[in-house]
Amino acid sequence: MTLNFEIELDGVNFRFLTMNRVRLQLYQVYVQHEGKERRFHVQAAEDGAFKIMGEDVCPEAYLHLESTFNDAIHKLGETQ
């Protein structure tokens, strides 16, 4: 079963909400940016790595965190 979770990176809180309870596939990520809540998607590619979808939706300041998001999802997103 997949899980929702939160992480904090450099003082910024990111909430990950799963869109598939059965397997790791797609997450909505919520973050406060410039006084507004922003939402973007992180989805599994064919190789299993999670990628930011719609880079124009994700605040540019967080694009470099894509591999960190991937690691967090694989570590915290699924019960064993």
N, CA, C and O of each residue as an XYZ file, in Angstrom:
320
protein
N       0.852     -1.179      0.000
C       0.000      0.000      0.000
C       0.895      1.239      0.000
O       1.929      1.266      0.668
N       0.497      2.249     -0.741
C       1.274      3.480     -0.789
C       0.745      4.468      0.242
O      -0.418      4.418      0.642
N       1.622      5.358      0.657
C       1.322      6.274      1.753
C       1.496      7.732      1.349
O       2.281      8.064      0.461
N       0.743      8.590      2.023
C       0.993     10.023      1.970
C       2.091     10.322      2.982
O       2.215      9.620      3.985
N       2.882     11.345      2.732
C       3.932     11.710      3.676
C       4.359     13.158      3.445
O       3.989     13.780      2.448
N       5.135     13.675      4.376
C       5.689     15.026      4.286
C       7.184     14.961      4.508
O       7.682     14.129      5.267
N       7.900     15.862      3.826
C       9.327     16.025      4.069
C       9.634     17.513      4.155
O       8.901     18.347      3.624
N      10.721     17.824      4.827
C      11.189     19.203      4.901
C      12.587     19.260      4.309
O      13.468     18.491      4.693
N      12.780     20.174      3.375
C      14.071     20.365      2.726
C      14.436     21.838      2.792
O      13.688     22.683      2.299
N      15.548     22.150      3.380
C      16.011     23.538      3.490
C      14.943     24.459      4.066
O      14.787     25.595      3.619
N      14.204     23.960      5.065
C      13.184     24.768      5.720
C      11.865     24.875      4.972
O      10.976     25.618      5.386
N      11.729     24.141      3.876
C      10.498     24.155      3.079
C       9.806     22.810      3.249
O      10.436     21.763      3.100
N       8.498     22.834      3.565
C       7.723     21.623      3.768
C       7.022     21.217      2.468
O       6.365     22.034      1.824
N       7.172     19.943      2.095
C       6.524     19.377      0.912
C       5.596     18.256      1.366
O       6.016     17.351      2.087
N       4.323     18.317      0.942
C       3.346     17.260      1.237
C       3.150     16.420     -0.020
O       2.877     16.958     -1.093
N       3.288     15.113      0.111
C       3.130     14.178     -0.997
C       1.837     13.399     -0.786
O       1.693     12.688      0.208
N       0.910     13.531     -1.705
C      -0.370     12.810     -1.638
C      -0.430     11.823     -2.793
O      -0.380     12.214     -3.959
N      -0.538     10.535     -2.462
C      -0.550      9.505     -3.485
C      -1.849      9.532     -4.291
O      -2.923      9.819     -3.761
N      -1.727      9.232     -5.562
C      -2.888      9.131     -6.442
C      -3.183      7.674     -6.783
O      -4.100      7.388     -7.553
N      -2.402      6.747     -6.210
C      -2.608      5.320     -6.439
C      -2.268      4.596     -5.140
O      -1.099      4.547     -4.757
N      -3.244      4.043     -4.467
C      -3.037      3.386     -3.178
C      -2.416      1.996     -3.311
O      -1.954      1.436     -2.317
N      -2.396      1.436     -4.504
C      -1.918      0.076     -4.694
C      -0.416      0.032     -4.982
O       0.282     -0.840     -4.463
N       0.089      0.954     -5.796
C       1.515      0.931     -6.144
C       2.048      2.353     -6.303
O       1.290      3.297     -6.522
N       3.363      2.481     -6.186
C       3.997      3.782     -6.386
C       3.885      4.157     -7.853
O       4.419      3.470     -8.723
N       3.179      5.264     -8.122
C       2.971      5.646     -9.507
C       2.921      7.160     -9.684
O       3.622      7.708    -10.535
N       2.095      7.842     -8.886
C       1.868      9.265     -9.093
C       1.577      9.936     -7.763
O       0.795      9.438     -6.953
N       2.222     11.077     -7.554
C       1.983     11.881     -6.352
C       1.667     13.311     -6.743
O       2.243     13.853     -7.687
N       0.743     13.917     -6.008
C       0.567     15.364     -6.032
C       1.447     15.899     -4.915
O       1.428     15.379     -3.799
N       2.210     16.927     -5.212
C       3.102     17.521     -4.226
C       2.630     18.948     -3.977
O       2.447     19.724     -4.914
N       2.436     19.284     -2.706
C       1.992     20.615     -2.308
C       3.117     21.314     -1.557
O       3.796     20.709     -0.727
N       3.308     22.612     -1.863
C       4.351     23.403     -1.226
C       3.883     24.859     -1.156
O       3.217     25.355     -2.065
N       4.241     25.528     -0.068
C       3.994     26.963      0.039
C       5.138     27.676     -0.684
O       6.309     27.482     -0.356
N       4.787     28.496     -1.664
C       5.801     29.214     -2.441
C       5.304     30.629     -2.698
O       4.248     30.838     -3.296
N       6.086     31.590     -2.234
C       5.758     33.012     -2.411
C       4.356     33.335     -1.903
O       3.599     34.065     -2.543
N       4.028     32.777     -0.740
C       2.769     33.079     -0.081
C       1.550     32.346     -0.599
O       0.437     32.606     -0.142
N       1.734     31.434     -1.543
C       0.614     30.676     -2.094
C       0.939     29.186     -2.074
O       2.094     28.783     -2.210
N      -0.118     28.370     -1.898
C       0.082     26.931     -2.001
C       0.151     26.565     -3.481
O      -0.726     26.920     -4.269
N       1.211     25.850     -3.836
C       1.389     25.407     -5.216
C       1.316     23.888     -5.246
O       1.679     23.222     -4.277
N       0.848     23.349     -6.358
C       0.719     21.902     -6.529
C       1.337     21.503     -7.857
O       1.130     22.151     -8.883
N       2.096     20.427     -7.811
C       2.638     19.848     -9.036
C       2.653     18.334     -8.878
O       2.434     17.823     -7.779
N       2.907     17.621     -9.955
C       2.868     16.160     -9.947
C       4.262     15.574    -10.130
O       5.102     16.122    -10.843
N       4.479     14.450     -9.469
C       5.694     13.667     -9.628
C       5.232     12.255     -9.985
O       4.490     11.628     -9.229
N       5.677     11.761    -11.142
C       5.170     10.492    -11.666
C       6.314      9.550    -11.997
O       7.397      9.981    -12.393
N       6.058      8.255    -11.829
C       7.058      7.235    -12.144
C       7.216      7.105    -13.652
O       6.236      7.010    -14.391
N       8.468      7.103    -14.093
C       8.789      6.833    -15.494
C       8.883      5.320    -15.679
O       8.739      4.565    -14.717
N       9.120      4.883    -16.898
C       9.202      3.449    -17.173
C      10.298      2.765    -16.379
O      10.177      1.585    -16.052
N      11.376      3.490    -16.062
C      12.483      2.902    -15.298
C      12.249      2.928    -13.791
O      13.103      2.485    -13.023
N      11.087      3.447    -13.360
C      10.740      3.494    -11.947
C      11.176      4.758    -11.230
O      10.814      4.967    -10.072
N      11.949      5.605    -11.898
C      12.381      6.867    -11.298
C      11.250      7.888    -11.394
O      10.572      7.979    -12.417
N      11.055      8.649    -10.329
C       9.994      9.651    -10.312
C      10.501     10.959    -10.896
O      11.576     11.444    -10.541
N       9.706     11.517    -11.797
C      10.043     12.744    -12.502
C       8.961     13.788    -12.258
O       7.782     13.460    -12.125
N       9.376     15.045    -12.203
C       8.419     16.152    -12.100
C       7.716     16.276    -13.438
O       8.356     16.376    -14.485
N       6.390     16.269    -13.392
C       5.593     16.393    -14.608
C       5.112     17.839    -14.731
O       4.637     18.421    -13.757
N       5.231     18.399    -15.892
C       4.809     19.779    -16.101
C       5.741     20.735    -15.382
O       5.330     21.425    -14.449
N       6.992     20.777    -15.811
C       7.975     21.617    -15.144
C       7.540     23.079    -15.088
O       8.030     23.842    -14.256
N       6.626     23.470    -15.966
C       6.124     24.847    -15.937
C       5.185     25.076    -14.755
O       4.893     26.223    -14.418
N       4.707     24.007    -14.120
C       3.812     24.106    -12.967
C       4.605     24.105    -11.661
O       4.238     24.791    -10.707
N       5.683     23.339    -11.622
C       6.530     23.272    -10.429
C       7.342     24.568    -10.333
O       7.966     24.982    -11.310
N       7.335     25.209     -9.162
C       8.173     26.407     -9.025
C       9.622     26.085     -9.377
O      10.169     25.075     -8.932
N      10.230     26.942    -10.168
C      11.589     26.719    -10.664
C      12.589     26.463     -9.538
O      13.560     25.726     -9.715
N      12.348     27.069     -8.395
C      13.259     26.919     -7.260
C      13.367     25.482     -6.768
O      14.299     25.154     -6.035
N      12.432     24.619     -7.158
C      12.408     23.243     -6.660
C      12.718     22.204     -7.729
O      12.767     21.013     -7.422
N      12.927     22.613     -8.959
C      13.188     21.651    -10.032
C      14.435     20.813     -9.760
O      14.484     19.638    -10.125
N      15.423     21.398     -9.134
C      16.670     20.672     -8.863
C      16.496     19.567     -7.805
O      17.408     18.768     -7.592
N      15.339     19.520     -7.151
C      15.074     18.526     -6.109
C      14.457     17.239     -6.649
O      14.088     16.359     -5.871
N      14.342     17.117     -7.957
C      13.680     15.951     -8.547
C      14.258     14.631     -8.033
O      13.491     13.740     -7.667
N      15.569     14.478     -7.995
C      16.147     13.210     -7.524
C      15.906     13.018     -6.028
O      15.762     11.885     -5.570
N      15.862     14.102     -5.266
C      15.553     14.018     -3.835
C      14.112     13.572     -3.635
O      13.834     12.747     -2.765
N      13.186     14.113     -4.438
C      11.790     13.674     -4.381
C      11.703     12.177     -4.701
O      10.995     11.437     -4.019
N      12.420     11.735     -5.732
C      12.438     10.326     -6.108
C      12.891      9.464     -4.932
O      12.245      8.469     -4.602
N      13.992      9.843     -4.307
C      14.509      9.081     -3.172
C      13.503      9.035     -2.018
O      13.316      7.989     -1.397
N      12.859     10.167     -1.735
C      11.883     10.228     -0.644
C      10.686      9.331     -0.922
O      10.203      8.645     -0.021
N      10.205      9.331     -2.152
C       9.060      8.484     -2.495
C       9.415      7.016     -2.329
O       8.634      6.250     -1.765
N      10.576      6.617     -2.811
C      10.971      5.212     -2.695
C      11.224      4.803     -1.249
O      11.046      3.637     -0.897
N      11.632      5.737     -0.419
C      11.909      5.418      0.985
C      10.661      5.494      1.866
O      10.470      4.653      2.744
N       9.806      6.505      1.635
C       8.687      6.780      2.557
C       7.308      6.492      1.979
O       6.324      6.521      2.719
N       7.207      6.220      0.704
C       5.913      6.147      0.047
C       5.219      4.809      0.046
O       4.103      4.696     -0.461
N       5.853      3.781      0.605
C       5.244      2.464      0.509
C       5.486      1.676      1.794
O       6.581      1.703      2.355
N       4.457      0.980      2.247
C       4.633      0.093      3.413
C       5.273     -1.201      2.931
O       5.081     -1.611      1.786
N       6.013     -1.820      3.787
C       6.710     -3.071      3.424
C       5.857     -4.269      3.730
O       6.275     -5.402      3.492
